[in-house]
Amino acid sequence: MPILTVETWEGRDVSVAAIDGELARLREQIAGDGEQPHQRTSVMTHVAWVPPEWREAAERTLEGMEERHPSRTVILVPEPDAPAGTHARLSVRCFNVAGRTICGEVVELSLCGPRAAAPASLVLPLAISDLPVFLRWRGAPPFGAEPWEQLVHVADRVIVDSSEWDALRYPELAEVFETTAISDLAWARLHGWRLELASRWPEIREQEIRIRGPEAEAGLLRGWLASRLGRTVRPLEPADELGVRLGGEELRPPPGPEPTASDLLSDQLDVFSRDRVYEEAVLAAASAAARPGA
C-alpha cells in the first residue's frame, strides 16, 4: 500500500520533551495549513531493541508491516562504546486504508555510552498512555543485564526469536514467564507442524518420533511433544531444515509459503495472553538440554 505522506526530523543529544514536541510538529505538518492535526491512530507502543548488527533486518521487517499495526514504534539502537548522548530520528507516516487516513510514528533512538544501560528512562515517557507495550528483542537477550531487566518490566509482551541466539538459554528465558508474556518467533514457525502432529493423536502416543532440524525450532518441537505426550522423545538430529519421521513415515512439510518475518511479528502483536503450551515446551526443551546425551 503506498504511503501518502512522510515527515521526518533528526536531532543529536535530544531530550524526551524535544522528541514529543517534534512529533507533534510533524503531525501538524502532515495535516497541512488550516487543517486539524491527524489524531494518533496507534493501538500500541511497539518497542524494538535493535543492536547495530540487526538494524537492517529490523528495518525490513517494520517496512513489511506498514499499516497493519498503527503504532508508536520506538527503535532502540544501543551503542555503548560511543560518546554519551541520545540521538533521534523521527518520522510520521500516513496511509489510506478503506478511505481512512491512518498515521504511525517511528522514533529511532541511538543510545550512546551509558545511555545504553538505562533504556526504560526513555521508553516510559514515550509510551502512549493506556495502550499496551510490546517489546521485540533482536538477537540474544543479555539475561540479567540492566537493559533486558528494565525493558521486560516495562513490556506487556516480549517477542524474541530464539533461532537468532548463538546458544539456547531457555532456563533463563523461563525465569521471566511470571513477569511478562513471552512470544518466540521460532515457536510461531512451528504452527503448521504442530497442527499436523496433533492430527495424529492418539496413535502418536506410542510411535517412535525422530526430529531433525535447526536447534531452536527442532528443540521446541521436541519439547512440545514431550510435554504433551508425557514421555521422552529421541535426541535431535542436526539439519538445515526441519523434518519429522513418525514411526516409519516421513511427514511432509506443512503446505503453503513460509511466513515472512513481518507476518510472524504482525501476528504476535495481536496476542495479549500468556501461551502456557509454549512455556511448557520451553521448560521441557530446557530440561532435555540439561541431560547429557539428550
N, C-alpha and C positions, 0 to 999 in steps of 0.2 A: 504494500500500500504506500503510495507516495506521501512524503512529508510535506505538509502545507507550508510550514514556517519553522525556521530555526533561528534563535537568537543566542549569541554566546558572549562570554566575558571571561577574562583571565586576570588573576592578581597574585602577587607574591607576598608572603608573610602576612596573611589576612586574618581577621577575626571572624567569629561566628556572626556577630552583628553585621559586619560588612557583607558576608555571604547572603544573609537574609535580605538585606537591603538591595543587593544587586539582583537577586531572584525576583523580587517584587518589581524592580525596574524593567527587567527583561519581559515579564508578563505584560506590563503596560505597553511596551514597545510592540509586542505581537498584536495586542488589541488595536493599536492604531490611534491616531488623534481623534478625540471626541467620542471614543467608544469606552465602554466599561471594560476593565481588565478581565481576562478569562478567569473563571473560577477554577481553583485547583480541582482536578478530577481524580486525584490519587486515591487508591484503595488500600495503600500500604506504604511503609517506608522500607525500601529494599536496600540493604547494606551489603556491599561486596568487599571482602578483604582480598586484595589482589597484589601479591608480591610482583616486582617488575617483570620477572620471567613469565608470569601468567597474564600480563596486561593485554597482549594481542588476542589471546584466546578468549579472555573475558569480554573484550570489546565486540568480537564477532558474535558471541552468544547473546549479548544485550541487543545488538543490532537485529538479530533474528527474532527477538521477542517483540520489538517495536511497540505497537499499540495494544498488544494482548493484555498487558497488566499496567495500566497507567499508574505511575507511582513517582514518589521522590526517590531516586536512586542515588545512594551515597557510595561512591567508589573510594576505598581507602588504599593508597599505594604506599607501603612502608619503605622508607629509605633511611634506615638508622645510621648509616655512615655519612650522610650528607650534613652540611651545616644546619643548625636548628632553624625551624620555621615551618609554616603551613602554607603551601601554595595551592591555589584553587583554579579550576577550570569549570565554568558553569555553562549549561545550555538548557534552553526550554524548547521542546519540540512539540508541534501540534499536528494532529492527524484528523482527517474527516472520516468518521465512522457512522454509517447509516444516517447521514445528514447532520450529525452532531460533531462539534469540534472537541476533541479530547487532547489535553496537553499533559506532558510529563516533564519532569525536571531531572537533570543529571548533574550531580555535584561530585566532581572528581578532585580528591584532596591528596596531595603528596605530603606525607607525614615525615618530616626530615629530623634527623638527630633524635633527641629524647622524646619528641612528639610521637614517634612511632610506638612508644611503650604505653601511651595513655590515650587510646582511640575513643574510649567511652565519653571523655570530656567534650569531644566534638560531636559524636553521634547523638547523644542525649538531647542537646538543644536543637539539633537539626531534624530529629524525628518528628513527624507530624502527629500532633496530639490526638489521642483516642483511636489511632489506627495501629494495626499490628506491625511489628518489626520482624522482617525476615533477614537472616544473615546467610550469605553464600560465602563459604571459606574455600578459596582456591589453594590447591596444594595440600601438603600435610600440616595439620594444626600443630603448633608448639604447645602440647598439653602441659599445663601447669604454669606457663608463662603469662605475664600480665595481659598482653593483647587478647589472647584466647579467653582467659578467665573473665575479663571485663566485658567482652562482646557477647559471650554466652549468657551472661546475666542480664544483658540489655535485650536480647532477642527473644521473641515468642517462638521462633523456629529457626534452627540452624541446619543449613544444607551443605553437606560435604560430598565428595566423590572419592571413596577410598581407593579407587583404581589410580588416582593421582599420587598415592603415597608410595614412598620407597619401601616402607615396612608397615605391615598392618597392625596398628596399635589399638585393636578392638577393646582390650580391657580398659584402657584409658578413656576411650570414647564412651564406653558404657557408664563411666562414673558421672557423666552429665545427664543421663536419662531422666533423673528425678529433678533436674534443674530446668531443662528446656526440651521441647520436642526436637527430634533429630530426623532428617531425611538423608538418604545416601543415594546418589545417582547410580552407583554400581548396583544397588538393590533394585532401583527402578528399571534398569535394563533387563532384569530377570523376570519381568511380569509375564511375558509370553511363555517362558519355560515353566514357571510356577503353575500357570493355567494348564499346560499340557500334563505335567506330572500329577497335579491334583485330579485330573480326569481319569487317572489310572488307579484311583482308590476303589476297593480295598486291596486289590491284588499286589500293589506296590509294597505293602507291608512286609511281605515275605520274599520279595525279589532282591537279587543282588543289584546294587546300584554302583556304577562306575562313572565318575565325573572327571572331566579334563577341562582345562581352560586357564585363562588368566587368574592370578591368585585371588584377587578381590571378588570377582563375580563367582568363580568356582567355589571359593571358601564360603561365601554367603549362601549359595545354593545348597551346599553340603550341610551348613549349619541349620538352614531352614528345614531340610529333610530330616535331619537328626532330631530336631526339636519337635517336629510334627509327628514323626513315627515312633519316637521314644526309643531309638536304638542307634547304634553306631553305623556310620557309613564308611566305606573303604577310603583310604587316603587318596588325595587328589593326584591327578596326573598332569604335569605342566603341559600347556599347549597355548598357541596364539589365539585360538578361537574356542568358545565354549561348546562342549559336546557332552551328551549323556547316553550311556548304554544301560538299558534296563533289562535284566536277565540276558537273553541272547539277542535282544533287539536294539539296534542303533536308532535313536529317536531323531526325527527330522527337526532342524531348527524351526522356530516359530515363523509362520509366513509373514510377508509384508516387509516394507523397508525398515531399516534401523532408524529409530527416532533420533533427531538431531539434538545437540546439546541444548539448543534453545527450547525445543519441545519438552525435553526432560525437566529443565528448570521451570518452564512455564507451568507444567503440571503440578510440580511441588509447591508452587506459590498459591495453589488452590486448596492445599491441605493444611488443616489447622490442628488436628488432634494428634496425639501420640500414636505411633504404629507399634503396637505391642508384639505383633508377629515378627516384625523386623528386629525389635530389641531382643527377642528370644533367639533369633537366628544369629545375631551378633554374639550373644553370650555363648551359644553353642560353638560358633566358629572360634571364639577366643579359647574356650576350653579344649577344643581339639588341637589347636596350635600349641597349647602348653604341654601336650603329651608327646614324648619322644616317639618318632616314627609315625605320628598321626598325619 
